[in-house]
């Protein structure tokens, strides 16, 4: 079983196509996948502030220059604004480790590399969708206009094992059929 979230979903999606015969299931959570569910354009508006990093992070050299020595500011802001329950998700030690890695030589550039490769990922993943994939897994849909800050109420609902969720793929599932059948 392959389980990945956020940017890990970006890596797991093509991995599932390449190594489908080695997987019993795939669950991809909380990550729009380039070329599949990630929109190629960003709409501006007061509710779309969560997407700013897709425009900023690909810029060559600027993010590294602005965040050098301020890695913790980025990490704490990002996690506090984009995590349903940051205190329950990240310990002080976790934040310290993120800061250590991002502040190390090439650390920030490594994180930014995902965003800098997103257009190439879109092309590669779009080509994969022409193939069929037969790996079971649940599909979750984010609740619209509601984001839980409680650990009791999950921010997603189960769609069913064989439905393709609109506006935000959270899992690959059995709608796709056998690898190599394209």
DRENPA-359351 format. One record per residue (C-alpha): chain; residue in one letter; residue number from 1; y, z, x. Coordinates in steps of 0.5 Angstrom, whole numbers, plus 500, padded with zeros to 3 digits. Layout:
BEGIN
('A' 'A' NUM (Y Z X))
...
***
This chain:
BEGIN
('A' 'X' 1 (500 500 500))
('A' 'X' 2 (507 498 503))
('A' 'X' 3 (513 502 500))
('A' 'X' 4 (520 501 503))
('A' 'X' 5 (527 502 500))
('A' 'X' 6 (534 500 501))
('A' 'X' 7 (534 495 508))
('A' 'X' 8 (527 496 509))
('A' 'X' 9 (526 492 503))
('A' 'X' 10 (529 486 506))
('A' 'X' 11 (524 487 512))
('A' 'X' 12 (518 488 507))
('A' 'X' 13 (519 482 503))
('A' 'X' 14 (517 477 508))
('A' 'X' 15 (512 481 511))
('A' 'X' 16 (508 482 504))
('A' 'X' 17 (508 474 504))
('A' 'X' 18 (506 474 511))
('A' 'X' 19 (500 479 511))
('A' 'X' 20 (499 479 503))
('A' 'X' 21 (491 479 505))
('A' 'X' 22 (492 486 508))
('A' 'X' 23 (496 489 503))
('A' 'X' 24 (493 493 496))
('A' 'X' 25 (500 494 493))
('A' 'X' 26 (508 493 495))
('A' 'X' 27 (513 497 492))
('A' 'X' 28 (520 496 494))
('A' 'X' 29 (526 500 492))
('A' 'X' 30 (533 500 491))
('A' 'X' 31 (535 494 495))
('A' 'X' 32 (537 487 493))
('A' 'X' 33 (533 482 497))
('A' 'X' 34 (537 477 501))
('A' 'X' 35 (535 470 497))
('A' 'X' 36 (532 473 492))
('A' 'X' 37 (536 479 488))
('A' 'X' 38 (542 479 493))
('A' 'X' 39 (547 475 490))
('A' 'X' 40 (550 470 495))
('A' 'X' 41 (558 472 493))
('A' 'X' 42 (561 479 491))
('A' 'X' 43 (565 479 485))
('A' 'X' 44 (572 483 486))
('A' 'X' 45 (573 489 482))
('A' 'X' 46 (574 497 481))
('A' 'X' 47 (567 498 480))
('A' 'X' 48 (564 493 486))
('A' 'X' 49 (567 498 491))
('A' 'X' 50 (559 499 493))
('A' 'X' 51 (559 492 496))
('A' 'X' 52 (564 492 501))
('A' 'X' 53 (560 493 507))
('A' 'X' 54 (557 486 506))
('A' 'X' 55 (563 483 507))
('A' 'X' 56 (565 488 513))
('A' 'X' 57 (559 489 517))
('A' 'X' 58 (558 482 519))
('A' 'X' 59 (565 481 522))
('A' 'X' 60 (563 480 530))
('A' 'X' 61 (566 486 534))
('A' 'X' 62 (571 489 529))
('A' 'X' 63 (566 494 526))
('A' 'X' 64 (564 497 533))
('A' 'X' 65 (571 498 535))
('A' 'X' 66 (573 501 529))
('A' 'X' 67 (567 506 528))
('A' 'X' 68 (566 508 536))
('A' 'X' 69 (567 515 536))
('A' 'X' 70 (567 516 529))
('A' 'X' 71 (560 514 527))
('A' 'X' 72 (559 521 523))
('A' 'X' 73 (565 519 519))
('A' 'X' 74 (561 512 517))
('A' 'X' 75 (555 516 516))
('A' 'X' 76 (557 522 512))
('A' 'X' 77 (562 517 507))
('A' 'X' 78 (556 512 506))
('A' 'X' 79 (551 517 504))
('A' 'X' 80 (555 522 500))
('A' 'X' 81 (558 515 496))
('A' 'X' 82 (551 511 495))
('A' 'X' 83 (546 517 495))
('A' 'X' 84 (544 520 488))
('A' 'X' 85 (543 527 491))
('A' 'X' 86 (545 527 498))
('A' 'X' 87 (544 534 500))
('A' 'X' 88 (537 534 497))
('A' 'X' 89 (536 527 501))
('A' 'X' 90 (539 528 508))
('A' 'X' 91 (539 535 512))
('A' 'X' 92 (544 536 517))
('A' 'X' 93 (539 534 523))
('A' 'X' 94 (538 528 519))
('A' 'X' 95 (545 526 520))
('A' 'X' 96 (546 529 527))
('A' 'X' 97 (540 524 529))
('A' 'X' 98 (543 518 525))
('A' 'X' 99 (550 519 529))
('A' 'X' 100 (546 520 536))
('A' 'X' 101 (543 513 534))
('A' 'X' 102 (549 510 532))
('A' 'X' 103 (553 512 538))
('A' 'X' 104 (548 510 543))
('A' 'X' 105 (549 504 547))
('A' 'X' 106 (547 498 542))
('A' 'X' 107 (546 503 536))
('A' 'X' 108 (551 501 531))
('A' 'X' 109 (550 493 533))
('A' 'X' 110 (543 494 531))
('A' 'X' 111 (545 497 524))
('A' 'X' 112 (550 491 523))
('A' 'X' 113 (545 486 525))
('A' 'X' 114 (542 486 518))
('A' 'X' 115 (548 484 515))
('A' 'X' 116 (550 479 520))
('A' 'X' 117 (543 476 519))
('A' 'X' 118 (543 476 511))
('A' 'X' 119 (545 469 510))
('A' 'X' 120 (539 467 515))
('A' 'X' 121 (535 472 511))
('A' 'X' 122 (537 468 504))
('A' 'X' 123 (535 462 506))
('A' 'X' 124 (528 464 509))
('A' 'X' 125 (527 468 503))
('A' 'X' 126 (529 463 498))
('A' 'X' 127 (523 459 501))
('A' 'X' 128 (518 464 500))
('A' 'X' 129 (519 465 493))
('A' 'X' 130 (517 458 492))
('A' 'X' 131 (510 460 494))
('A' 'X' 132 (506 465 490))
('A' 'X' 133 (504 472 492))
('A' 'X' 134 (498 476 488))
('A' 'X' 135 (500 483 490))
('A' 'X' 136 (500 489 485))
('A' 'X' 137 (506 494 484))
('A' 'X' 138 (510 497 479))
('A' 'X' 139 (517 494 477))
('A' 'X' 140 (523 499 476))
('A' 'X' 141 (529 497 473))
('A' 'X' 142 (536 501 475))
('A' 'X' 143 (539 504 469))
('A' 'X' 144 (546 501 467))
('A' 'X' 145 (552 505 467))
('A' 'X' 146 (548 511 469))
('A' 'X' 147 (547 514 476))
('A' 'X' 148 (543 520 476))
('A' 'X' 149 (546 526 481))
('A' 'X' 150 (540 530 479))
('A' 'X' 151 (533 530 482))
('A' 'X' 152 (531 531 474))
('A' 'X' 153 (533 525 472))
('A' 'X' 154 (531 519 476))
('A' 'X' 155 (536 513 476))
('A' 'X' 156 (530 508 474))
('A' 'X' 157 (525 506 469))
('A' 'X' 158 (519 503 469))
('A' 'X' 159 (519 496 467))
('A' 'X' 160 (511 495 467))
('A' 'X' 161 (506 492 472))
('A' 'X' 162 (507 485 471))
('A' 'X' 163 (514 484 469))
('A' 'X' 164 (520 481 473))
('A' 'X' 165 (526 485 473))
('A' 'X' 166 (533 482 472))
('A' 'X' 167 (539 484 476))
('A' 'X' 168 (535 488 482))
('A' 'X' 169 (528 487 484))
('A' 'X' 170 (525 494 485))
('A' 'X' 171 (518 492 487))
('A' 'X' 172 (514 486 488))
('A' 'X' 173 (509 485 483))
('A' 'X' 174 (503 481 480))
('A' 'X' 175 (507 475 477))
('A' 'X' 176 (506 472 483))
('A' 'X' 177 (499 469 485))
('A' 'X' 178 (495 468 491))
('A' 'X' 179 (499 467 498))
('A' 'X' 180 (498 460 500))
('A' 'X' 181 (498 456 493))
('A' 'X' 182 (505 453 494))
***
